[in-house]
């Protein structure tokens, strides 16, 4: 499998996450210091605390995607290790964050690292459990699931639009999405989810099974990958 990554983007965003988190600590510390040493500057202290809190949220959000080790792209690579050489994995180097192109088709991969019990019920993905810290992160650290179904559909549309713009519309293949849960302790119940959902350890076999029906020919793969970066 060939892996193409936008290393510059990954490095840049990782630094932004790091410096934002450090800056948040400085601003919060400054706000606390002002409130203690200069009570008359309460408004200034309150503004510092508010700005520091917002910076903390941004730092946690970006850190979870760019600063956490292993990162989402690294987990996907590990899960797909050993795939056939015709597969091409694009991280931050295509119209969407994670795009897999190969014999099994064109796949938008949506990684989720949340733990606890994750299940699909009444046309919605839901999450519960995982302990106090996980609950805190979902409330204050922007670690909730959101709407994986809508996010996946949006990214599918983005990829389709990109392909239609760069090749004959009649040649545009079906674009699919898969939700990949990378936390080893996650309890997953996909139920009747319209979008395939699986644990990371199931991803490689899922794609291998899809390859047996040969969704894309070698020429189709070549035509698509020529539209995307080679390194």
Backbone as a ProteinNet text record, in pm:
[ID]
protein_1_A
[PRIMARY]
XXXXXXXXXXXXXXXXXXXXXXXXXXXXXXXXXXXXXXXXXXXXXXXXXXXXXXXXXXXXXXXXXXXXXXXXXXXXXXXXXXXXXXXXXXXXXXXXXXXXXXXXXXXXXXXXXXXXXXXXXXXXXXXXXXXXXXXXXXXXXXXXXXXXXXXXXXXXXXXXXXXXXXXXXXXXXXXXXXXXXXXXXXXXXXXXXXXXXXXXXXXXXXXXXXXXXXXXXXXXXXXXXXXXXXX
[TERTIARY]
84	0	87.9	51.1	124.4	54.7	134	79.7	132.1	40.6	76.9	23.8	114.4	74.8	122.3	44.8	85.1	161.3	289.5	370.4	383.4	389.4	402.9	280.1	162.5	38.8	32.4	70.7	68.4	162	283.6	382.2	334.2	280.1	233.9	121.2	21.9	-92.6	-55.5	43.1	90.3	154.1	231.1	293.4	187.9	88.6	-19.3	-91.1	-118.8	-186	-102.1	28.3	117.9	126.5	147.3	163.9	32.2	-78.6	-208.4	-233.7	-199.4	-218	-127.3	-2.6	89.8	44.1	-3	-52.3	-173.1	-257.9	-376.6	-337.8	-235.3	-189.1	-136.5	-63.7	-9.6	-122.2	-220.1	-331.3	-414.2	-442.1	-518.1	-442.1	-310.7	-228.3	-226.6	-220.6	-222.6	-353.9	-462.6	-593.3	-605.7	-553.9	-558.3	-471.1	-355.5	-264.3	-327.7	-388.8	-452.1	-565.5	-645.3	-759.4	-715	-595.4	-545	-472.3	-385.8	-302.3	-372.2	-465.3	-533.3	-684.1	-751.2	-896.2	-976.3	-922.6	-995.2	-998.5	-908.7	-906.1	-984.2	-1095.7	-1175.5	-1215.7	-1254.7	-1298.9	-1186.4	-1065.4	-949.1	-921.4	-929.4	-907.3	-1009.1	-1135.1	-1241.4	-1219.4	-1176.1	-1148.9	-1035	-929.1	-816.5	-860.2	-942.5	-989.8	-1076.8	-1160.5	-1247.2	-1164.3	-1068.5	-981.6	-899.9	-849.6	-771.6	-853	-980.3	-1067.7	-1091	-1116.4	-1138.8	-1013.4	-896.9	-770.9	-748	-790.5	-777.1	-860.4	-982.9	-1069.9	-1010.4	-956.3	-894	-772.7	-690.9	-572.2	-606.6	-711.7	-753.7	-808.2	-884.4	-943	-834.3	-739.1	-632.7	-533	-508.3	-416	-464.7	-597.2	-654.5	-638.2	-622.9	-612	-470.3	-393	-259.1	-147.3	-177.4	-72	-70.6	-185.2	-193.1	-109.1	-40.1	40.3	-8.4	-43.3	-41.2	-158.6	-132	-235.5	-334.7	-450.1	-549.1	-490.9	-408.3	-350.2	-257.9	-183.8	-92.6	-169	-282	-363.4	-423.2	-471	-526.5	-418.5	-299.8	-190	-157.9	-157	-128.4	-238.1	-361.8	-472.9	-475.3	-420.4	-420.3	-285.9	-193.7	-60.2	-68.5	2.9	4.8	-96.3	-167.3	-263.7	-192.3	-265.8	-212.1	-153	-51.6	19.7	-69.2	-184.4	-273.6	-350.4	-348.3	-416.9	-332.5	-400.6	-335	-408.3	-336.6	-394.9	-347.5	-443.2	-411.1	-452.2	-354.7	-382.1	-357.3	-463.8	-453.9	-388.7	-402	-342.5	-445.4	-571.9	-682	-790.9	-902.6	-1009.5	-1063	-1039.5	-1083.4	-963	-980.5	-866.7	-807.2	-893	-842.4	-917.6	-846.8	-908.2	-830.2	-903.1	-841.8	-893.1	-800.2	-834.9	-768.2	-848.2	-792.4	-894.6	-862.9	-954.7	-1092.7	-1103.3	-1233.8	-1314.8	-1254.3	-1326.4	-1262.6	-1340	-1296.3	-1367.3	-1286.9	-1343.5	-1297.2	-1392.9	-1365.2	-1361.8	-1249.9	-1238.5	-1251.9	-1339.3	-1363.3	-1321	-1201	-1155.7	-1212	-1246.8	-1296.6	-1222.4	-1167.4	-1087.3	-1163.4	-1289.1	-1365	-1381.9	-1383.5	-1406.2	-1548.6	-1572.2	-1706.7	-1792.1	-1922.1	-2015.1	-2069	-2049.1	-2095.4	-2194	-2311	-2413.3	-2501.1	-2565.3	-2653.8	-2796.9	-2874.9	-3013.3	-3100.8	-3215.8	-3310.9	-3246.5	-3170.8	-3105.7	-3000.4	-2947.2	-2842.3	-2734.1	-2610.5	-2501.3	-2498.9	-2482.5	-2480.5	-2362.5	-2324.2	-2210.1	-2241	-2198	-2212.4	-2101.7	-2079.9	-1975.4	-1837.5	-1735	-1597.6	-1537.9	-1617.8	-1564.2	-1580.7	-1542.2	-1559.6	-1481.2	-1354.2	-1270.2	-1327.6	-1375.8	-1434.8	-1557.8	-1638.2	-1755.7	-1717.8	-1613.6	-1566.1	-1519.6	-1444.2	-1392.6	-1505.1	-1611	-1722.1	-1792.5	-1796.2	-1864.9	-1776.5	-1651.5	-1564.9	-1452.7	-1422.9	-1310.4	-1349.3	-1476.6	-1523	-1493.7	-1512.9	-1481.1	-1605.3	-1718.3	-1839.7	-1831.8	-1923.5	-1925	-1973.5	-2060.1	-2118.5	-2217.2	-2216.4	-2304.2	-2219.3	-2163.2	-2077.9	-2144.4	-2275.6	-2346.1	-2346.1	-2377.7	-2381.4	-2241.6	-2143.5	-2005.8	-1953.9	-1987.9	-1945	-2010.4	-2139.3	-2209.8	-2152.7	-2115.3	-2056.4	-1923.5	-1840.5	-1710.6	-1725	-1824.4	-1851.1	-1883.6	-1967.9	-2006.8	-1885.4	-1795	-1674.4	-1587.6	-1569.9	-1487.6	-1553.4	-1684.5	-1755.5	-1740.7	-1753.3	-1741.5	-1601.5	-1501	-1362.2	-1340	-1388.4	-1370	-1445.4	-1568.7	-1649.6	-1586.1	-1514.8	-1450.6	-1326.5	-1264.7	-1136.5	-1140	-1258.3	-1268.6	-1410	-1429.1	-1561.1	-1659.1	-1773.6	-1870.4	-1914.3	-1918.1	-1959.9	-1856.8	-1734.8	-1627.4	-1611.3	-1688.2	-1676.7	-1732.6	-1651.8	-1699.5	-1781.9	-1842.7	-1915.7	-1816.4	-1850.7	-1767.1	-1841.3	-1773.2	-1835.2	-1758.1	-1816	-1750.7	-1758.2	-1659.8	-1657.5	-1617.1	-1686.4	-1652.8	-1561	-1445	-1345.2	-1317.2	-1346.5	-1328.2	-1195.9	-1103.4	-965.4	-931.7	-1021.9	-996.6	-1013.6	-910.2	-914.2	-1023.3	-1063	-1161.1	-1304.3	-1324.6	-1458	-1551.4	-1676.6	-1780.7	-1870.2	-1866.6	-1935.6	-2055.3	-2169	-2290.7	-2344.5	-2308	-2344.1	-2491.6	-2556.7	-2699.6	-2731.1	-2830.1	-2869.7	-2813.4	-2693	-2628.8	-2616.8	-2656.9	-2647.4	-2503.3	-2413.4	-2271.9	-2194.6	-2110.3	-2031.8	-1952	-1956.3	-1882.6	-1812.5	-1688.8	-1610	-1498.2	-1443.3	-1324.4	-1204.4	-1097.6	-978.4	-926.3	-929.6	-875.4	-957.3	-1077.3	-1161.6	-1146	-1078.1	-1072.9	-1003.8	-888.8	-812.8	-891.2	-951.1	-1028.1	-1149.6	-1211.7	-1326.3	-1286.1	-1172.7	-1126.6	-1081.4	-1023.9	-982.9	-1104.4	-1209.7	-1331.5	-1391.3	-1385.1	-1435.5	-1355.5	-1228.2	-1141.7	-1179.8	-1239.7	-1272.9	-1373.9	-1460.8	-1559.4	-1504.3	-1384	-1311.5	-1397.8	-1419	-1499.3	-1431.8	-1297.6	-1222.7	-1118.8	-1107	-1002.5	-869.7	-762.2	-630.3	-625.1	-691.9	-692	-771.1	-882.7	-961.5	-883.3	-813.8	-731	-624.7	-562.5	-459	-516.2	-633.5	-696.1	-725.2	-767.7	-801.4	-675.4	-579.2	-457.9	-373.7	-388.6	-316	-368.6	-488.6	-545.9	-500.1	-435.5	-395.7	-242.8	-189.7	-43.4	18.3	140.1	211.2	302.1	325.8	413.7	380.4
-118.8	0	124.4	219.1	344.5	446.7	513.6	612.4	750	843.5	981.1	1072.3	1150.2	1239.6	1381.8	1475.3	1616	1642	1606.3	1615.2	1758.8	1854.6	1994.6	2039.9	2001.3	2038.3	1973.9	1846.9	1775.4	1842.1	1875.4	1938.9	2076.9	2153.5	2288.6	2287.3	2203.1	2197.9	2140	2049.6	1996.5	2106.1	2193.4	2305	2405.4	2430.2	2522.3	2469.3	2338.4	2277.4	2293.3	2270.1	2278.8	2421.3	2516.9	2655.5	2716	2672	2720.3	2673.6	2548.1	2495	2565.8	2589.6	2661	2805.1	2868.2	3005	3013.9	2911.6	2909.9	2907.9	2830.7	2824.2	2959.8	3027.4	3158.8	3259.3	3259.2	3354.6	3325	3197.3	3160.7	3198.4	3172.1	3208.3	3358.2	3432.8	3578.3	3628.9	3566.1	3605.6	3579.6	3463.2	3431	3527.9	3559	3650.6	3789.3	3837.7	3970	3971.2	3864.8	3860.8	3862.6	3806.4	3802	3930.4	3976.7	4092.2	4226.4	4228.9	4354.9	4331.5	4311.1	4282.7	4390	4513.7	4621.2	4601.2	4516.1	4487.7	4359	4343.8	4221.3	4195	4301.6	4284.7	4229.8	4285.2	4238	4091.6	4057.7	3919.8	3825.6	3868.4	3785.7	3762.6	3867.3	3855.1	3756.2	3765.6	3673.3	3528.3	3506.9	3371.3	3317.4	3404.6	3363.4	3328.4	3417.4	3392.1	3265	3247.7	3128.7	3001.8	3007.2	2889.9	2854.7	2958.2	2934.9	2876	2930	2878.2	2733.2	2701.5	2563.8	2468.1	2510.1	2426.4	2403.9	2511.2	2500	2408.5	2427.1	2343.9	2197	2167.3	2028.4	1968.1	2050	2002.2	1967.4	2059.8	2036.9	1933.1	1933.3	1835.4	1693.4	1675	1542.4	1490.8	1581.4	1541.1	1550.2	1641.2	1663.2	1638.8	1642.8	1628.6	1495	1425.4	1295.7	1192.7	1107.7	1001.8	866.7	772.7	790.3	873.9	948.6	1032.9	944.9	1002.4	925.7	865	941.3	887	769.8	777.1	668.1	542.3	561.2	445.3	377.7	457.3	400.1	325.1	382.6	315.6	181.3	178.4	53.8	-49.6	-3.3	-94.5	-151.6	-78.5	-121.2	-180.2	-192.4	-242.5	-379.1	-391.1	-518.2	-526.2	-417.2	-418.5	-425	-467.9	-484	-352.4	-364	-246.3	-154	-202.7	-117	-17.4	-36.3	57	181.7	296.1	424.4	496	527.6	594.6	738.8	832.3	975.4	1038.3	1099.5	1169.8	1319.1	1397.8	1543.9	1583.1	1496.6	1521.9	1504.8	1507	1493.2	1591.4	1596.2	1689.8	1664.9	1544.8	1513.3	1466.5	1453.2	1421.2	1283.6	1181.9	1045.5	977.7	951.1	891.9	768.2	658.3	532.9	498.6	474.8	439	306.1	210	79.3	-11	-138.3	-233.3	-238	-205.5	-210	-83	15.8	138	262.7	369.5	497.3	512.9	520.8	522.7	644.1	715.6	820.8	751.2	761.3	699.3	806.2	780.5	874.7	809.6	840	778.1	847.2	767.6	818.7	745.7	821.8	761.2	746.6	787	781.9	637.7	624.3	494.1	485.1	388.5	369.2	286.5	292.9	220.7	315.5	278.7	360.2	276.6	332.3	253.9	342.8	277.3	346.8	312	416.5	394.1	511.1	478.7	581.9	681.2	626	705.9	803.3	776.7	862.1	777.5	824.1	761.9	821.1	733.6	778	716.3	780.7	733.5	746.9	648.1	657.4	575.4	603	531.6	589.2	517.8	561.4	627.6	645.7	703.4	853.9	908.3	1051.8	1137.8	1100.3	1182.9	1189.2	1075.6	1073	1162.1	1159.3	1245.9	1392.2	1424.6	1563.5	1609.3	1522.9	1558.7	1578.4	1500.4	1515.7	1648.7	1695.6	1821.1	1941.5	1935.7	2053.1	2041.6	1922	1905.7	1877.9	1897.5	1877.7	1736.3	1638	1500.9	1417.9	1483.3	1410.8	1353.5	1264.1	1202.3	1296.8	1390.1	1475.3	1395.4	1419.1	1346.6	1277.8	1161.5	1089.9	1066.6	1040.2	1013.5	1135.7	1252.2	1375	1417	1399.3	1435.5	1347.5	1218.7	1126.3	1160.9	1190	1226.1	1354.2	1448.3	1572.9	1547.4	1460.6	1432.5	1351.3	1264.7	1190.3	1288.1	1385.5	1485.8	1566.7	1597	1673.4	1594.2	1465.8	1382	1366.6	1345.4	1332.2	1458.9	1572.9	1700.9	1717.4	1678.2	1686.7	1597.6	1475.2	1382.1	1428.7	1475.2	1521.7	1642.3	1722.2	1841.9	1807.1	1693.1	1659.6	1540.2	1481.3	1369.8	1363.9	1284.2	1270.3	1219.9	1286	1248.3	1103.2	1051.9	912.7	815.4	865.3	780.2	790.4	879.7	897	773.7	705.3	584.4	618.1	518.9	537.9	568.9	663.6	699.2	658.8	585	537.6	590	569.2	612.3	499.6	498.2	401.2	472.8	440.9	495.4	395.2	442.7	353.4	397.4	310.1	341.2	281.1	368.7	326.9	292.9	322.5	293.1	143.1	79.1	-65.2	-107.8	-16.7	-51.8	-14.3	34	76.2	-44.1	-25.3	-125.2	-71.4	-136	-84.8	-169.5	-102	-167.8	-84.9	-125.6	-47.5	-57.8	-164.8	-179.2	-169.7	-86.8	-71.5	57.3	94.8	214.7	204.7	308.9	305.9	317.1	357.5	369.7	261.6	183.8	80.4	138.6	71.4	115.1	-6	12.3	-101.5	-56.8	-153.2	-127	-127.4	-64.1	-53.3	-189.6	-286.4	-418.5	-490.4	-441.6	-504.3	-438.3	-323.7	-243.7	-315.5	-374.4	-438	-552.3	-636.2	-747.7	-697.8	-590.3	-531.4	-487.9	-421.6	-375.6	-491.5	-591.7	-708.6	-780.3	-792.4	-855.5	-773.9	-640.1	-553.5	-565.3	-600.4	-613.7	-733.9	-833.3	-955.4	-929.5	-831.3	-798.9	-696.9	-647.9	-555.8	-436	-345.7	-226	-134	-130.6	-48.6	-133.6	-112	-179.2	-107.4	-168.8	-106.7	26.1	32.8	156.5	266.2	229	327.3	382.6	295.2	338.5	436	402.7	488.8	625.7	625	751.4	842	781.3	859.7	907.4	818.6	855.5	958.5	964.9	1065.5	1207.3	1215.6	1346	1392.8	1304.5	1331.6	1332.9	1389.2	1393.4	1253.8	1244.2	1116	1097.2	1204.2	1194.6	1304.5
0	0	0	-83.6	-88.4	1.3	84.8	178.2	141.6	119.1	84.6	193.9	254.2	363.5	336.5	384.2	381.2	510.8	510.7	631.2	681.3	590.1	630.2	708.5	661.1	729.8	867.6	876.5	1003.4	1103.6	1059	1147.2	1191.3	1096.9	1128.9	1230.3	1205.9	1297.2	1433	1433.9	1560.2	1645.3	1580.7	1652.5	1700	1613.7	1653.4	1777	1779	1893.9	2019.9	2004.8	2120.7	2175.3	2084.6	2128.9	2179.3	2121.5	2169.9	2312.2	2341.1	2475.5	2575.8	2536.2	2624.7	2646.7	2538.1	2549	2639.9	2635	2720.4	2867.8	2900.3	3039.1	3086.1	2996.8	3030.9	3055.3	2964.9	2977	3101.4	3126.4	3246.2	3373.3	3370	3484.9	3507.8	3398.2	3408.7	3467.1	3423.1	3474.5	3623.6	3666.7	3809.1	3889.8	3837.8	3907	3923.7	3816.4	3821.6	3922.5	3925.4	4017	4162.9	4189	4326.6	4365.6	4273.2	4303.8	4281.1	4186.8	4155	4141.5	4251.3	4247.6	4174	4172.2	4105.2	3952.9	3904.1	3760	3730.5	3796.8	3782.7	3637.2	3565.8	3426.7	3340.2	3359.3	3282.8	3316.1	3443.8	3486.9	3423.7	3421.4	3364.9	3215.6	3145.5	3002	2978.5	3059.5	3046.7	3068.5	3169.1	3198.2	3085.2	3028.3	2918.3	2795.1	2761.7	2645.9	2668	2791.2	2822.7	2808.7	2850.7	2839.3	2691.8	2609.2	2465.8	2401.6	2437.9	2383.9	2427.1	2550.1	2598.8	2514.9	2482.2	2399.4	2260.8	2203.8	2071.3	2078.4	2182.8	2198.5	2215.2	2293.3	2313.7	2185.4	2111.4	1985.9	1884.9	1866.6	1769.1	1817.2	1948.6	2002.9	1982.5	1991.9	1972.5	1830.6	1736.2	1596.3	1540.5	1597.2	1542.4	1642.1	1771	1869.6	1940.8	1939.5	2007.5	1933.2	2006.7	1945.2	1996.3	1907.2	1760.9	1712.2	1606	1545.9	1469.6	1431.5	1354.8	1226.6	1154.8	1030.5	1060	1169.5	1204.2	1244.2	1310.6	1348.3	1225	1132	1009.1	931.3	924.7	854	918.2	1051.9	1122.9	1097	1094.1	1070.2	929.6	835.1	694.6	650.3	744.4	710.6	642.9	531.7	459.9	346.4	320.7	210.6	76.5	-24.6	-160.2	-211.9	-296.1	-347.3	-430.8	-477	-555.6	-469.8	-339.7	-250.9	-229.3	-227.8	-204.5	-91.4	16.3	131.3	135.1	133.9	133.7	266.4	334.4	458.6	438.6	449.2	435	301.5	202.6	71	-39.4	-1.4	-95.4	-51.9	-120.5	-79.5	61.4	117.1	252.9	334.2	463	550.9	524.2	507.2	489.7	374.2	268.1	148.4	106.3	87.1	43.9	-96	-186.7	-324.3	-357.2	-403.1	-434.6	-500.1	-511.9	-576.4	-513.6	-384.6	-317.1	-341.3	-410.5	-443.7	-385.8	-386.1	-329.1	-195.1	-89.5	44.7	125.1	180.1	277.6	413.6	483.5	614.9	722.9	818	927.1	1058.6	1110.9	1235.3	1359.5	1459.9	1587.5	1699.2	1793.1	1899.6	2030.6	2035.3	2160.5	2210	2343.1	2403.9	2456.8	2543.5	2596.7	2502.4	2523.5	2436.6	2330.7	2206.1	2094.7	2013.5	1990.7	1923.4	1834.2	1737.6	1644.4	1680.6	1711.9	1756.7	1713.2	1659.7	1615.4	1519.2	1424.2	1318.6	1370.8	1489.7	1544.8	1611	1599.1	1673.6	1813.6	1912.9	2051.3	2124.3	2233.2	2311.1	2458.8	2535.3	2680.2	2745.5	2872.5	2944	2916.9	2959.4	2940.1	3061.9	3168.9	3290.7	3299.1	3416.3	3442.8	3345.1	3320.3	3233.6	3092.1	3042.4	2908.4	2903	3009.6	3014.7	3016.1	3093.7	3099.3	2962	2893.2	2760.9	2660.7	2673.1	2580	2600.7	2724.8	2755.1	2727.5	2775.5	2769.7	2666.9	2620.9	2529.3	2386.4	2353	2216.1	2167.6	2258.2	2225.4	2196.6	2176.3	2143.5	2002.6	1971.6	1839.4	1730.3	1766.6	1663.4	1580.1	1449	1356.8	1250.6	1282.5	1186.7	1052.1	1053.3	928.2	836.7	893.7	813.5	768.8	857.4	824.1	710.6	716.9	612	478.3	481.5	358.5	297.8	384.1	336.4	267.4	325	265.3	136.2	131.1	7.5	-105.1	-73.3	-173	-219.5	-127.1	-161.8	-259.6	-232	-320.2	-457.3	-458.3	-585.9	-670.2	-605.1	-675.2	-732.8	-655.6	-701.9	-823.8	-818.5	-930.3	-1054.1	-1034.5	-1147.7	-1215.7	-1138.5	-1192.8	-1273.3	-1242	-1303.7	-1399	-1416.3	-1509.6	-1566.1	-1667.9	-1728.1	-1622.4	-1611.5	-1508.4	-1519.8	-1641.4	-1660.7	-1604.1	-1581.8	-1531.1	-1380.1	-1317	-1172.6	-1101.6	-1020.9	-952.7	-828.5	-771.6	-646.7	-535.1	-454.2	-339.2	-212.5	-126.8	-4	116.9	234.2	357.9	460.3	548.5	657.6	785.6	893.6	1024.6	1093.4	1135.9	1195.1	1339.1	1434.1	1575.1	1621.5	1657.3	1680.7	1825.5	1917.7	2058.3	2082.6	2136.4	2156.8	2255.1	2344	2447.2	2410.4	2289.3	2250.6	2237.2	2277.1	2256	2145.1	2032.1	1914	1876.7	1858.4	1810.7	1694.4	1573.4	1454.9	1420.2	1465.2	1438	1289.1	1255.4	1115.3	1055.8	1096.3	1042.2	890.5	817.8	671.6	622.4	711.5	676.3	749.8	681.1	748.1	864.4	976.9	1095.4	1154.1	1194.2	1242	1334.2	1407.4	1486.6	1392.8	1436.9	1353.7	1308.9	1399.2	1365.8	1258.4	1229.5	1127.5	990.5	986.5	864.1	749	774.9	667.1	602.5	684.5	630.1	553.2	602.7	533.4	392.7	380.3	249.7	160.8	220.2	142.9	84.5	163.1	113.3	-0.7	13.1	-92.6	-220.3	-207.5	-325	-410.3	-348.1	-421.9	-533.7	-511.7	-615.5	-714.2	-688.6	-776.5	-817.2	-722.9	-749	-850.5	-849.3	-944.8	-1017.3	-1147.1	-1223.6	-1200.6	-1244.3	-1230.8	-1305.3	-1422.1	-1500.3	-1429.3	-1368.9	-1295.4	-1175.7	-1106.1	-993.1	-1042.2	-1154.5	-1212.1	-1248.9	-1309.7	-1350.5	-1230.9	-1120.9	-1001.4	-930	-912.1	-838	-913	-1044.8	-1121	-1092.3	-1035.3	-999.7	-863.3	-790.1	-651.4	-639.5	-531.7	-513.6	-512.9	-560.5	-563.8	-443.6	-370.5	-252.9	-152.8
[MASK]
+++++++++++++++++++++++++++++++++++++++++++++++++++++++++++++++++++++++++++++++++++++++++++++++++++++++++++++++++++++++++++++++++++++++++++++++++++++++++++++++++++++++++++++++++++++++++++++++++++++++++++++++++++++++++++++++++++++++

